Amino acid sequence: AALAGKPCGMADKVLVESDPSQFLLEPVDKTLPNPLAGSSTPSPTDPDHRPTSGFTPDGIPDSVDTKAPSGAFGVLARDTAINPDLLIANSGGTGGGTTTSAGINGSHAELPFELDPARTPVLGSYNADEQTPSTLTSGWYRLPADWRDRPLLSLSAAGLFAPSNLKLQYTDQELTPGIKDNSIVPTGSIGLIDPGPRPSWRNVRIDTASLPKDLTAVRIVATDYDLAADHFIVVTPPRLPQMQTLQEVVGSEAPTHVDWTSGLFVPCQRPFNFHAGVAEIPEWRIRPGADLAAVSAWQSALGGGPLGWLEVSQRANTVATYLSDDIGRDWGALERYSSYDDAVPATIDYSEVVRSGLWSPAPIRY
């Protein structure tokens, strides 16, 4: 490809979402108070319809970080005793957390992938006091007429669950004006591809090409009958994103922190520079998949690497990405950096001085 004038490798193959909340599907039944929870009235035409039970807006643990085994660090395993955060294998902003203000459906979950809580509801089956059998049948979400022109349909999810516990049902029924949610009959269902890592936030997805052609709407069906404390399901509504390539989003000019495991497959991204002994602040980080996250330990503060100062000055938020033609692969992650405060780059005064080879600046000055 490089010989044909396309030298940017996987940067031309990784698809990137921008403003994912903009592409959330619209509910078919506008009268539903909480479309993600669906209709509380059993369907007279769908005997398999089970009203939502056990899923709540705050049904998610405070932390959903994925931890790598300490053995993955090899000779660096001793460092994990000093800094357990080295074991976190998920990318920035996907480890959960809570906010003081509630989102659109009363959820206090800190959302990943730059999703807007004012537009994105959340429901989860986690209960810190007592786990109970939980079911979710969301409302129906309308597919636009051009839905097959988009490469994939996705939704953000967190938790630990079997693939069979989270499905997408679909229908080809004609959606007449004013149709009620519980009068729509599903015509089939399909499992969603879950790339992990688990239980962190990630985007489960499906190729639109793998769905029947004449579909009009989809809904989420989830079941959580495992009462173990670490088994739960958290979901947001489905979306049908428009995307650009990583090369189009990041480009070749923006300063980027590229992990050494990722450098060979994104040769067009510009690594951040150093000038006069001061590092340039990167705007992006390109990191490997969760299976290689432990390899990045040398970049930490304990290793004397750039994450030592980046993690205390910059907030890393993962952008939703997918590998074109292989959407089930955890190719890695793209993080957008933003400053924790309004600090601006320092103005540096420097000059050149010629010294003799016998000149000594001793004693050491601080």
C-alpha positions as CSV (number, residue, x, y, z in Angstrom):
1,A,0.0,0.0,0.0
2,A,2.9,2.4,0.8
3,L,4.3,1.7,-2.7
4,A,0.9,2.7,-4.1
5,G,1.0,6.0,-2.3
6,K,-0.9,5.1,0.8
7,P,1.8,5.0,3.5
8,C,-0.3,5.4,6.7
9,G,-0.9,1.8,7.5
10,M,-3.7,1.1,10.0
11,A,-4.4,4.8,10.4
12,D,-6.4,4.4,7.2
13,K,-8.2,1.4,8.5
14,V,-9.2,2.4,12.0
15,L,-12.7,4.1,12.0
16,V,-13.3,6.8,14.6
17,E,-16.6,8.1,16.0
18,S,-17.0,11.8,16.6
19,D,-19.8,13.1,18.9
20,P,-21.4,9.7,19.3
21,S,-24.5,11.1,21.1
22,Q,-25.5,12.7,17.8
23,F,-26.1,9.3,16.3
24,L,-28.2,7.7,19.0
25,L,-31.2,6.1,17.4
26,E,-34.6,7.7,18.0
27,P,-37.3,5.8,19.9
28,V,-40.3,4.7,17.8
29,D,-42.8,5.3,20.6
30,K,-42.3,8.9,21.7
31,T,-44.8,8.4,24.6
32,L,-42.5,6.1,26.5
33,P,-41.1,8.0,29.6
34,N,-37.9,6.0,29.5
35,P,-37.3,4.4,26.0
36,L,-34.2,2.5,27.2
37,A,-36.4,0.7,29.8
38,G,-39.1,0.0,27.2
39,S,-42.8,-0.5,27.8
40,S,-44.0,-1.7,31.2
41,T,-47.2,-3.1,29.6
42,P,-46.9,-6.7,28.4
43,S,-47.2,-7.0,24.6
44,P,-50.4,-8.6,23.3
45,T,-48.7,-9.6,20.1
46,D,-45.3,-10.7,21.5
47,P,-45.5,-13.5,24.0
48,D,-41.8,-13.4,24.7
49,H,-41.9,-9.7,25.8
50,R,-40.7,-9.3,29.4
51,P,-41.0,-5.9,31.0
52,T,-37.7,-4.5,32.3
53,S,-37.0,-5.6,35.9
54,G,-33.8,-5.2,38.0
55,F,-32.1,-2.7,35.7
56,T,-31.7,0.8,37.2
57,P,-30.0,4.1,36.2
58,D,-27.3,3.7,38.8
59,G,-26.9,-0.1,38.4
60,I,-23.2,0.0,37.8
61,P,-20.2,-0.3,40.3
62,D,-18.2,2.8,41.0
63,S,-15.2,1.2,39.2
64,V,-15.3,-1.1,36.2
65,D,-11.5,-1.1,35.5
66,T,-10.1,-4.3,34.0
67,K,-7.0,-5.5,35.8
68,A,-4.2,-7.5,34.1
69,P,-2.5,-10.3,36.0
70,S,0.7,-9.2,37.7
71,G,2.5,-12.0,36.0
72,A,2.0,-10.2,32.7
73,F,4.7,-7.7,33.8
74,G,7.5,-10.2,34.0
75,V,10.5,-8.5,35.6
76,L,8.4,-5.4,36.3
77,A,5.9,-7.3,38.4
78,R,7.5,-5.9,41.6
79,D,6.4,-2.4,40.5
80,T,2.8,-3.4,40.8
81,A,3.1,-3.6,44.6
82,I,4.2,0.0,44.6
83,N,1.6,1.2,42.1
84,P,-1.4,-1.1,41.6
85,D,-2.7,1.1,38.8
86,L,-0.1,-0.4,36.5
87,L,-2.4,-3.4,36.3
88,I,-5.2,-1.4,34.7
89,A,-5.6,-2.7,31.2
90,N,-8.5,-0.6,29.9
91,S,-7.9,2.8,28.2
92,G,-8.7,6.2,29.7
93,G,-12.2,7.1,30.6
94,T,-13.6,3.5,30.3
95,G,-13.1,2.6,34.0
96,G,-16.3,4.0,35.3
97,G,-16.9,6.5,38.1
98,T,-19.7,8.7,39.2
99,T,-20.8,12.3,38.8
100,T,-22.6,14.6,41.1
101,S,-25.1,15.7,38.5
102,A,-27.6,13.2,37.1
103,G,-28.0,12.4,33.4
104,I,-31.1,12.3,31.3
105,N,-32.6,9.3,33.0
106,G,-31.3,10.0,36.5
107,S,-28.0,8.0,36.1
108,H,-24.9,9.3,37.9
109,A,-22.6,7.0,35.9
110,E,-19.6,8.7,34.3
111,L,-20.0,8.0,30.6
112,P,-17.2,6.9,28.3
113,F,-16.3,7.7,24.7
114,E,-17.4,11.4,25.1
115,L,-21.1,10.4,25.3
116,D,-23.2,13.3,26.5
117,P,-25.1,12.4,29.7
118,A,-27.8,15.0,28.9
119,R,-28.7,12.8,25.8
120,T,-27.5,9.3,26.8
121,P,-29.5,7.2,29.3
122,V,-27.9,4.3,31.2
123,L,-29.4,1.2,32.7
124,G,-27.5,-1.5,34.6
125,S,-28.2,-4.7,36.6
126,Y,-25.6,-4.2,39.4
127,N,-26.8,-3.9,43.0
128,A,-24.3,-3.4,45.8
129,D,-26.7,-4.7,48.4
130,E,-28.3,-7.7,46.8
131,Q,-28.1,-9.1,43.2
132,T,-31.4,-10.1,41.8
133,P,-32.5,-11.8,38.5
134,S,-32.8,-8.9,36.0
135,T,-34.2,-8.5,32.6
136,L,-34.2,-5.6,30.1
137,T,-36.4,-5.2,27.1
138,S,-35.7,-1.7,25.7
139,G,-38.1,0.2,23.6
140,W,-37.9,0.0,19.8
141,Y,-35.5,2.3,18.1
142,R,-36.2,3.5,14.6
143,L,-33.6,2.8,11.8
144,P,-33.2,5.6,9.3
145,A,-33.9,4.8,5.6
146,D,-30.1,4.8,4.8
147,W,-29.0,2.7,7.7
148,R,-27.3,0.2,5.5
149,D,-25.0,2.9,4.2
150,R,-23.3,3.0,7.7
151,P,-20.8,0.2,8.3
152,L,-21.9,-0.8,11.8
153,L,-24.4,-0.4,14.6
154,S,-23.1,-0.2,18.2
155,L,-23.9,0.5,21.8
156,S,-21.7,1.2,24.8
157,A,-21.8,-1.5,27.5
158,A,-20.0,-2.5,30.6
159,G,-20.0,-5.6,32.8
160,L,-19.2,-9.3,32.8
161,F,-21.7,-11.4,31.0
162,A,-22.0,-14.2,28.4
163,P,-22.6,-13.1,24.7
164,S,-26.0,-14.8,24.8
165,N,-27.1,-12.5,27.6
166,L,-27.1,-9.3,25.4
167,K,-28.8,-9.4,22.1
168,L,-30.3,-7.1,19.5
169,Q,-33.8,-7.9,18.3
170,Y,-35.0,-6.5,15.0
171,T,-38.3,-6.1,13.1
172,D,-39.3,-5.4,9.5
173,Q,-42.8,-4.3,10.5
174,E,-44.1,-1.1,9.0
175,L,-44.0,1.6,11.5
176,T,-47.2,3.5,11.1
177,P,-47.6,7.0,12.7
178,G,-48.5,6.8,16.4
179,I,-47.6,3.1,16.7
180,K,-47.2,1.9,20.3
181,D,-44.1,0.1,21.4
182,N,-45.8,-3.0,22.7
183,S,-47.6,-3.6,19.4
184,I,-44.4,-4.1,17.4
185,V,-43.4,-7.8,16.8
186,P,-39.7,-8.9,16.5
187,T,-38.8,-10.9,13.4
188,G,-35.4,-12.1,14.6
189,S,-32.4,-11.4,16.9
190,I,-28.7,-11.4,16.6
191,G,-25.8,-11.5,19.1
192,L,-23.4,-8.5,19.4
193,I,-19.7,-8.7,19.0
194,D,-18.0,-7.9,22.3
195,P,-14.2,-7.2,21.9
196,G,-13.6,-6.5,25.6
197,P,-11.8,-5.9,27.8
198,R,-14.3,-6.9,30.6
199,P,-15.8,-5.5,32.7
200,S,-14.8,-2.0,31.4
201,W,-16.9,0.2,29.2
202,R,-16.5,-0.9,25.6
203,N,-18.6,-0.7,22.4
204,V,-20.4,-3.9,21.4
205,R,-21.2,-3.9,17.7
206,I,-22.6,-5.6,14.7
207,D,-21.9,-5.2,10.9
208,T,-25.0,-3.7,9.3
209,A,-24.2,-5.9,6.3
210,S,-25.0,-8.9,8.5
211,L,-28.5,-7.8,9.2
212,P,-31.6,-8.5,7.0
213,K,-32.1,-5.7,4.4
214,D,-35.7,-4.5,5.1
215,L,-35.4,-3.8,8.9
216,T,-37.2,-0.8,10.3
217,A,-36.3,-0.9,14.1
218,V,-34.1,-2.6,16.7
219,R,-34.3,-3.1,20.4
220,I,-31.9,-4.3,23.2
221,V,-32.7,-7.5,25.1
222,A,-30.6,-8.4,28.1
223,T,-30.9,-11.0,30.8
224,D,-28.8,-11.2,34.0
225,Y,-29.6,-14.3,36.1
226,D,-26.1,-14.7,37.5
227,L,-26.2,-13.5,41.1
228,A,-22.5,-13.3,41.6
229,A,-21.4,-9.8,42.7
230,D,-19.0,-9.4,39.7
231,H,-21.6,-10.3,37.1
232,F,-23.7,-7.5,35.7
233,I,-24.7,-5.8,32.5
234,V,-24.8,-2.0,31.8
235,V,-26.1,-0.6,28.5
236,T,-26.8,2.6,26.6
237,P,-29.1,3.0,23.6
238,P,-28.0,1.8,20.2
239,R,-26.4,4.3,17.7
240,L,-25.6,4.2,14.0
241,P,-22.4,6.4,13.8
242,Q,-20.9,8.2,10.9
243,M,-17.1,7.8,11.1
244,Q,-13.8,9.1,9.7
245,T,-10.5,7.3,9.6
246,L,-7.9,7.8,12.4
247,Q,-5.7,9.5,9.8
248,E,-8.5,12.0,9.0
249,V,-9.1,12.7,12.7
250,V,-5.6,12.8,14.1
251,G,-3.6,13.7,10.9
252,S,0.1,14.0,10.6
253,E,0.6,17.4,12.3
254,A,-0.9,17.0,15.8
255,P,1.6,16.0,18.5
256,T,0.8,12.4,19.4
257,H,2.0,10.0,22.1
258,V,2.4,6.7,20.2
259,D,3.1,3.7,22.4
260,W,6.1,1.8,21.1
261,T,3.9,-1.3,20.5
262,S,1.8,0.8,18.1
263,G,4.4,2.9,16.3
264,L,5.1,0.6,13.3
265,F,1.4,0.4,12.2
266,V,0.7,4.2,12.4
267,P,3.8,5.6,10.7
268,C,2.1,8.9,9.6
269,Q,1.4,10.2,13.1
270,R,3.9,12.8,14.5
271,P,5.4,11.9,17.9
272,F,5.5,14.8,20.3
273,N,8.8,16.8,20.3
274,F,11.2,18.0,22.9
275,H,12.8,21.5,22.7
276,A,15.2,23.1,25.1
277,G,14.7,20.2,27.5
278,V,10.9,20.7,27.6
279,A,8.4,18.2,26.3
280,E,5.6,19.2,23.9
281,I,2.1,18.3,25.3
282,P,0.6,15.6,23.0
283,E,-3.0,16.0,21.9
284,W,-3.6,12.2,21.3
285,R,-2.3,8.8,22.5
286,I,-2.4,5.7,20.4
287,R,-2.1,2.6,22.6
288,P,-2.2,-1.1,22.1
289,G,-5.1,-3.5,22.9
290,A,-5.7,-4.7,26.4
291,D,-3.6,-7.8,25.8
292,L,-0.5,-5.6,25.5
293,A,-1.4,-2.9,28.0
294,A,1.1,-4.3,30.6
295,V,3.9,-3.8,28.1
296,S,3.4,-0.1,28.6
297,A,4.6,-0.1,32.2
298,W,8.0,1.3,31.2
299,Q,6.3,4.6,30.3
300,S,5.0,5.1,33.8
301,A,6.4,7.3,36.5
302,L,8.2,4.3,38.0
303,G,9.9,3.6,34.7
304,G,10.8,7.3,34.2
305,G,8.6,7.5,31.2
306,P,6.3,10.2,29.8
307,L,3.2,8.9,31.5
308,G,4.7,10.1,34.7
309,W,4.0,13.7,33.8
310,L,1.2,13.1,31.3
311,E,-1.1,11.4,33.9
312,V,-0.8,14.3,36.3
313,S,-1.3,17.1,33.7
314,Q,-3.7,15.6,31.2
315,R,-7.0,13.8,31.2
316,A,-7.2,10.8,28.8
317,N,-10.6,10.1,27.3
318,T,-10.9,7.2,24.9
319,V,-12.6,7.9,21.5
320,A,-14.8,5.1,20.1
321,T,-12.9,3.3,17.3
322,Y,-13.3,0.1,15.2
323,L,-11.0,-1.7,12.8
324,S,-12.5,-1.7,9.4
325,D,-13.2,-5.1,7.9
326,D,-12.4,-6.7,11.3
327,I,-14.7,-4.9,13.7
328,G,-14.5,-7.6,16.4
329,R,-10.7,-7.1,17.0
330,D,-9.4,-5.1,19.9
331,W,-6.9,-3.3,17.7
332,G,-5.9,-0.8,20.4
333,A,-7.3,2.6,21.5
334,L,-7.2,6.2,20.6
335,E,-7.2,8.6,23.5
336,R,-7.8,12.4,23.4
337,Y,-5.8,14.4,25.9
338,S,-7.2,17.5,27.6
339,S,-5.6,19.5,30.4
340,Y,-6.8,19.2,34.0
341,D,-6.7,23.0,34.3
342,D,-6.2,26.1,32.1
343,A,-2.4,25.9,32.1
344,V,-0.6,27.1,28.9
345,P,2.8,26.1,27.6
346,A,5.7,27.9,29.3
347,T,7.6,30.6,27.5
348,I,11.2,29.4,27.4
349,D,14.2,31.7,27.3
350,Y,17.4,30.1,26.0
351,S,20.7,31.0,24.4
352,E,23.7,29.4,22.9
353,V,27.1,29.7,24.7
354,V,30.5,28.4,23.4
355,R,32.6,26.7,26.1
356,S,36.1,25.3,26.3
357,G,36.5,21.6,26.6
358,L,38.2,22.2,29.9
359,W,35.2,24.3,31.3
360,S,33.5,22.9,34.4
361,P,30.1,24.1,35.7
362,A,30.7,22.4,39.1
363,P,29.4,22.5,41.8
364,I,26.0,21.1,40.7
365,R,23.4,23.9,40.6
366,Y,19.7,23.2,41.3
